[in-house]
Amino acid sequence: MATVTVYRFRVFDPELQQWVTAPFRATEPAIQSFGGAAMAETALSIDASLVTTTGVERMKAREEAMRDALTAADAALKSAEPLPRVETGEKRPETVAASAVA
């Protein structure tokens, strides 16, 4: 599976006369073609099939992939055995707050 790195980025909006954050992610070459600046801290490696030929992230495909992942995670949580309760001997925050007020 091939991956590509996409970024959130800032681009100059001539109508607003200021730099704004684009509402989507794109590859560095695409961002450069828009005259934008990549926000390095937002780098995200995704499957290459989630990017258009122009280097823009396919939002619908990403949403579908996220929904599928969340559905699988939810199913795994529902089928997992509950964690055993561990007594620490500490008072619960509600109890501490109530006794501190009294």
Summary of the structure (lengths in Angstrom):
residues: 102
radius of gyration: 22.8
end to end distance: 61.5
largest distance: 66.3
contacts: 207
relative contact order: 0.15
helix: 41%
strand: 24%
